[in-house]
Amino acid sequence: MGDANSAANLQGMTDTAAGKTDEILMVTDGARATVFDIRSREDDAEGLGLRVEVTGASGVDYTYDLSLEPVADAAEDDWLYSHDGLTVIIPANSVDAMRGATLDLPSVAGQGGLVIRNPNRPNPLGDLGQLELTGDAANKVRVLLAERINPALAAHGGFAELVGVEGSTAYVTMGGGCQGCSMSAATLQEGIQRAILEAIPEVTDVIDATDHQQGENPYYT
């Protein structure tokens, strides 16, 4: 964290937070002390809250912006929580992505800044939108792949194909830039699998049937 009006020096670190509470974002004592130290250098320090916003995604992690802003300027739909003298402000559109996260100090001694350990992951395929699906489960998967998933994968030079559906399990293969790519597992689990399971209730599991020893960038060797 540099100064009160700039983004914090935040590592792209998202380990699962220890424990669960009803709070959207937990702040450890060490992180709170760091924020207080920075805030103490500002005018009207007591009126400033810590604003934490999700600004996008980098790979399988969210990116964030942290700043100190007047609590009085918070929007009506912002989420506010005060504890031990610190008010945390989270924009409404960041609440779901931040739920269960923890603001903490880096685990490496002597390393500055703050880290957010977040159990949530962004969908690497982005917002796939709504799509009307008809027919049996296999046809629904094919349409979803063709109309939503593959256009998103094409931006990275990849594609996915359905091998078949057996019972409630769909088997897919990944080709192009996705075959053998080190990010393919995350793309399947956080993107393709999530999209299929959410859109097609008949499918309860998605299996990657790709031979990742082949492809443009073999990884699983």
C-alpha positions as CSV (number, residue, x, y, z in Angstrom):
1,M,0.0,0.0,0.0
2,G,1.6,3.2,-1.1
3,D,-0.4,6.3,0.0
4,A,-4.0,6.9,0.9
5,N,-5.1,7.8,-2.7
6,S,-3.3,5.1,-4.7
7,A,-3.8,1.4,-5.1
8,A,-2.2,-0.8,-2.5
9,N,1.0,-2.8,-3.1
10,L,-1.1,-6.0,-3.4
11,Q,0.3,-9.4,-4.3
12,G,-1.7,-11.5,-6.6
13,M,-2.2,-14.1,-3.9
14,T,-5.4,-15.9,-3.2
15,D,-5.0,-18.7,-0.7
16,T,-8.1,-20.1,1.0
17,A,-8.9,-18.1,4.0
18,A,-8.7,-19.9,7.3
19,G,-12.1,-20.2,8.9
20,K,-15.4,-18.8,7.8
21,T,-17.4,-15.9,9.2
22,D,-20.5,-13.9,8.1
23,E,-18.2,-11.0,7.2
24,I,-17.5,-10.4,3.5
25,L,-13.8,-9.5,4.1
26,M,-11.9,-10.3,7.3
27,V,-9.0,-8.1,8.2
28,T,-6.2,-9.5,10.4
29,D,-4.8,-7.5,13.2
30,G,-1.5,-7.1,11.4
31,A,-3.2,-5.8,8.2
32,R,-5.4,-3.5,10.3
33,A,-2.3,-2.1,12.0
34,T,-0.7,-1.4,8.6
35,V,-3.8,0.4,7.4
36,F,-3.9,2.5,10.6
37,D,-0.3,3.5,10.2
38,I,-0.9,4.7,6.6
39,R,-4.2,6.4,7.6
40,S,-2.6,8.3,10.4
41,R,-0.6,10.4,7.9
42,E,-3.8,11.6,6.3
43,D,-6.0,14.6,7.1
44,D,-9.3,13.6,8.8
45,A,-7.9,10.1,9.3
46,E,-10.8,9.0,11.5
47,G,-13.2,9.7,8.7
48,L,-11.4,7.5,6.2
49,G,-12.4,3.9,5.5
50,L,-10.5,1.2,3.6
51,R,-12.1,0.7,0.2
52,V,-11.4,-2.8,-1.4
53,E,-12.6,-3.3,-5.0
54,V,-12.2,-6.2,-7.4
55,T,-10.9,-4.6,-10.6
56,G,-10.6,-7.6,-12.9
57,A,-8.8,-10.9,-13.2
58,S,-5.3,-12.1,-14.0
59,G,-5.3,-15.8,-14.9
60,V,-7.1,-17.7,-12.1
61,D,-6.8,-14.8,-9.6
62,Y,-8.8,-11.6,-9.1
63,T,-7.0,-8.3,-9.2
64,Y,-7.8,-5.6,-6.6
65,D,-7.6,-1.9,-5.8
66,L,-7.2,-0.7,-2.2
67,S,-7.5,2.9,-1.2
68,L,-8.5,5.1,1.7
69,E,-11.7,7.1,1.1
70,P,-14.1,9.1,3.2
71,V,-16.7,6.9,4.7
72,A,-19.3,9.6,4.1
73,D,-18.7,9.3,0.4
74,A,-19.6,5.6,0.2
75,A,-22.4,4.8,-2.2
76,E,-25.7,3.6,-0.8
77,D,-25.2,0.1,-2.2
78,D,-21.7,-0.3,-0.9
79,W,-21.1,-2.9,1.8
80,L,-19.6,-1.3,5.0
81,Y,-18.3,-3.1,8.1
82,S,-16.6,-1.4,11.1
83,H,-14.4,-3.3,13.5
84,D,-11.8,-2.0,16.0
85,G,-11.9,1.5,14.5
86,L,-11.6,0.5,10.8
87,T,-14.4,0.7,8.4
88,V,-14.1,-1.5,5.3
89,I,-15.9,-0.4,2.1
90,I,-16.7,-2.9,-0.6
91,P,-18.5,-1.9,-3.8
92,A,-21.7,-3.8,-4.5
93,N,-20.3,-5.4,-7.6
94,S,-17.3,-6.8,-5.7
95,V,-19.2,-8.4,-2.8
96,D,-19.7,-11.8,-4.3
97,A,-16.1,-12.1,-5.5
98,M,-14.8,-11.0,-2.1
99,R,-17.1,-13.1,0.1
100,G,-15.0,-15.1,2.6
101,A,-11.7,-13.4,1.7
102,T,-9.0,-12.2,4.2
103,L,-6.8,-9.1,4.1
104,D,-3.5,-10.0,5.6
105,L,0.2,-9.3,5.7
106,P,2.5,-11.2,3.3
107,S,3.8,-14.6,4.6
108,V,7.3,-13.7,3.6
109,A,9.1,-11.8,6.4
110,G,10.1,-8.3,5.5
111,Q,7.9,-8.1,2.4
112,G,5.8,-5.0,2.3
113,G,2.3,-4.4,1.3
114,L,-0.8,-6.4,1.9
115,V,-2.2,-9.6,0.4
116,I,-5.8,-10.8,-0.1
117,R,-6.3,-14.5,0.4
118,N,-9.5,-15.3,-1.5
119,P,-11.2,-18.7,-1.8
120,N,-13.1,-17.4,-4.9
121,R,-11.8,-17.6,-8.4
122,P,-12.9,-15.7,-11.5
123,N,-14.3,-17.6,-14.5
124,P,-11.3,-17.7,-17.0
125,L,-13.8,-17.6,-19.9
126,G,-15.4,-14.4,-18.7
127,D,-19.2,-13.8,-18.7
128,L,-20.7,-16.4,-21.0
129,G,-24.2,-14.9,-20.7
130,Q,-27.5,-16.7,-21.0
131,L,-28.3,-19.2,-23.8
132,E,-31.5,-21.2,-24.4
133,L,-30.6,-24.9,-24.6
134,T,-32.9,-27.7,-25.9
135,G,-32.7,-31.4,-26.7
136,D,-30.8,-34.1,-24.8
137,A,-27.8,-33.4,-22.5
138,A,-25.3,-34.1,-25.3
139,N,-27.0,-31.6,-27.6
140,K,-27.1,-29.0,-24.9
141,V,-23.4,-29.4,-24.2
142,R,-22.5,-29.1,-27.9
143,V,-24.6,-26.0,-28.3
144,L,-23.1,-24.4,-25.2
145,L,-19.5,-25.2,-26.4
146,A,-20.2,-23.9,-29.9
147,E,-22.1,-20.7,-28.9
148,R,-20.5,-19.6,-25.7
149,I,-17.4,-21.5,-24.6
150,N,-15.4,-21.9,-27.8
151,P,-15.7,-18.2,-28.9
152,A,-14.1,-17.4,-25.5
153,L,-11.4,-20.0,-25.9
154,A,-10.7,-18.8,-29.4
155,A,-9.2,-15.6,-28.0
156,H,-6.4,-17.9,-26.6
157,G,-6.1,-20.1,-29.7
158,G,-8.0,-23.0,-28.2
159,F,-11.3,-24.9,-28.4
160,A,-13.2,-27.7,-26.6
161,E,-15.2,-30.6,-28.1
162,L,-17.6,-33.0,-26.6
163,V,-16.6,-36.7,-26.7
164,G,-19.9,-37.8,-25.3
165,V,-22.2,-37.9,-22.3
166,E,-22.5,-41.1,-20.3
167,G,-25.1,-41.0,-17.6
168,S,-24.6,-37.6,-15.9
169,T,-21.0,-37.2,-16.9
170,A,-19.8,-35.2,-19.9
171,Y,-16.4,-36.0,-21.5
172,V,-14.7,-33.2,-23.3
173,T,-11.4,-32.7,-25.1
174,M,-9.4,-29.5,-25.4
175,G,-7.5,-28.6,-28.5
176,G,-5.4,-25.9,-30.1
177,G,-3.7,-23.7,-27.5
178,C,-5.6,-25.4,-24.7
179,Q,-4.1,-28.8,-25.4
180,G,-1.1,-29.3,-23.1
181,C,-1.3,-25.7,-21.8
182,S,-0.4,-25.4,-18.1
183,M,-3.6,-23.4,-17.6
184,S,-5.9,-26.0,-19.1
185,A,-6.9,-27.6,-15.8
186,A,-8.0,-24.2,-14.4
187,T,-9.8,-23.4,-17.7
188,L,-11.7,-26.7,-17.5
189,Q,-12.5,-26.6,-13.8
190,E,-13.2,-22.9,-13.4
191,G,-14.6,-22.2,-16.8
192,I,-15.8,-25.1,-18.9
193,Q,-17.0,-27.3,-16.1
194,R,-18.6,-24.4,-14.2
195,A,-20.5,-23.2,-17.4
196,I,-21.8,-26.7,-18.2
197,L,-22.9,-27.6,-14.7
198,E,-24.7,-24.3,-14.2
199,A,-26.4,-24.4,-17.6
200,I,-27.2,-28.1,-17.8
201,P,-28.6,-29.6,-14.6
202,E,-28.6,-33.1,-16.1
203,V,-24.8,-33.1,-16.1
204,T,-23.2,-33.3,-12.7
205,D,-19.6,-34.0,-13.7
206,V,-17.2,-33.0,-16.5
207,I,-14.2,-35.0,-17.3
208,D,-11.2,-33.8,-19.4
209,A,-10.4,-36.6,-21.9
210,T,-7.6,-34.7,-23.6
211,D,-4.2,-36.2,-24.2
212,H,-2.2,-33.3,-22.8
213,Q,1.2,-35.0,-23.7
214,Q,0.4,-33.8,-27.2
215,G,-0.5,-30.3,-28.4
216,E,1.2,-27.0,-29.1
217,N,2.6,-26.6,-25.6
218,P,2.8,-30.0,-23.9
219,Y,2.6,-29.7,-20.1
220,Y,1.5,-33.0,-18.8
221,T,4.5,-35.1,-19.7
